[in-house]
Amino acid sequence: MTEIVLTQDSVRVQLTAVEKVVTIHGDVSVPRSAIRGVEIVEDALAATRGLRVGLGLPGVRKLGTWHRRSGKEFVDVRQGQPAVRVLLSGDDFSALLLGTDDPQSLAAALAPETA
């Protein structure tokens, strides 16, 4: 199962060995300075749009990189699990869509600081 690791400077999505093979991607790490917004998504499977490189089991699981006109989104979501969409700027991805059992806590921990 994917692990989300938060540090003072970065957000790291640590994939299992099988997930790395399926997604054709290694762990994803983004600097916290790239976060420009966070939103809670109740139906994460429906919120995923675009063409994918990775796993897409309709109605069950989506994992990998989704390509859209607005950029690339790294997706890791499961059926029945809400998610947090992390909007990014100046990074390889334009967003991360991460499934979590506690979206409020994750969103609060990821929210960009306002000066």
C-alpha positions as CSV (number, residue, x, y, z in Angstrom):
1,M,0.0,0.0,0.0
2,T,1.2,3.5,-0.9
3,E,2.6,5.6,2.0
4,I,2.4,9.4,2.0
5,V,5.4,10.9,3.8
6,L,5.3,14.5,4.8
7,T,8.5,16.4,5.8
8,Q,9.0,20.1,6.4
9,D,10.3,20.5,2.9
10,S,8.6,17.9,0.8
11,V,5.7,15.5,0.1
12,R,6.7,12.0,-0.9
13,V,4.4,9.3,-2.3
14,Q,6.2,6.0,-1.6
15,L,5.0,3.2,-3.8
16,T,5.4,-0.5,-3.2
17,A,7.5,-2.5,-5.7
18,V,4.4,-3.8,-7.5
19,E,3.0,-0.3,-7.7
20,K,6.2,0.9,-9.2
21,V,6.0,-1.7,-11.9
22,V,2.3,-1.0,-12.7
23,T,2.8,2.7,-12.8
24,I,6.1,2.6,-14.7
25,H,7.2,5.2,-12.2
26,G,9.2,5.4,-9.0
27,D,8.3,7.2,-5.8
28,V,6.9,10.7,-6.4
29,S,8.4,13.6,-4.4
30,V,7.5,17.3,-4.7
31,P,8.7,20.3,-2.7
32,R,6.2,21.9,-0.4
33,S,7.0,25.2,-2.0
34,A,5.3,23.8,-5.2
35,I,1.9,23.4,-3.5
36,R,-0.5,26.1,-4.5
37,G,-3.7,24.6,-3.2
38,V,-5.4,21.6,-1.7
39,E,-9.0,20.3,-2.2
40,I,-10.9,17.3,-0.8
41,V,-12.5,15.1,-3.4
42,E,-15.3,12.8,-2.2
43,D,-15.5,10.6,-5.4
44,A,-11.8,10.2,-6.4
45,L,-12.4,7.6,-9.1
46,A,-14.8,9.9,-10.9
47,A,-12.5,12.9,-10.5
48,T,-9.7,11.2,-12.5
49,R,-9.7,12.5,-16.1
50,G,-7.4,12.1,-19.1
51,L,-5.3,9.5,-20.7
52,R,-3.3,7.2,-18.4
53,V,0.0,5.4,-18.0
54,G,-0.6,2.9,-15.2
55,L,-3.4,0.9,-13.7
56,G,-7.0,1.6,-14.4
57,L,-9.5,-1.0,-13.0
58,P,-12.9,0.6,-13.7
59,G,-14.8,1.3,-10.5
60,V,-12.1,-0.2,-8.3
61,R,-8.6,1.4,-8.6
62,K,-6.6,4.0,-10.5
63,L,-2.9,4.3,-10.1
64,G,-0.4,6.1,-12.3
65,T,0.0,9.2,-14.4
66,W,-3.0,10.8,-16.1
67,H,-2.3,13.2,-18.9
68,R,-4.6,16.2,-19.6
69,R,-4.3,19.4,-21.5
70,S,-3.7,21.2,-18.1
71,G,-0.8,18.9,-17.3
72,K,0.0,15.6,-15.7
73,E,-1.6,14.4,-12.6
74,F,-0.3,11.5,-10.4
75,V,-3.2,9.4,-9.2
76,D,-3.4,6.9,-6.5
77,V,-7.1,6.2,-5.5
78,R,-9.4,3.3,-4.6
79,Q,-13.1,2.6,-4.7
80,G,-15.0,4.1,-1.7
81,Q,-12.1,6.1,-0.5
82,P,-12.1,10.0,-0.6
83,A,-9.0,11.7,-1.8
84,V,-7.0,15.0,-1.6
85,R,-6.1,16.8,-4.8
86,V,-2.8,18.7,-4.3
87,L,-2.5,21.5,-6.9
88,L,1.1,22.1,-7.9
89,S,3.1,24.8,-9.8
90,G,6.6,24.6,-11.2
91,D,6.8,20.8,-10.9
92,D,6.7,17.8,-13.2
93,F,3.1,17.2,-12.2
94,S,0.3,19.8,-12.2
95,A,-1.5,17.9,-9.4
96,L,-1.5,14.8,-7.2
97,L,-4.7,13.0,-6.5
98,L,-4.1,10.8,-3.4
99,G,-6.7,8.5,-1.7
100,T,-6.8,8.6,2.0
101,D,-9.2,7.5,4.8
102,D,-8.8,10.9,6.6
103,P,-8.9,13.6,3.9
104,Q,-9.5,16.5,6.3
105,S,-6.2,15.8,8.2
106,L,-4.2,15.3,5.1
107,A,-5.6,18.4,3.5
108,A,-4.8,20.4,6.6
109,A,-1.2,19.1,6.8
110,L,-0.6,19.9,3.1
111,A,-2.3,23.3,2.9
112,P,0.2,25.9,1.8
113,E,1.2,28.4,4.4
114,T,-0.1,31.9,4.0
115,A,2.2,34.8,4.9
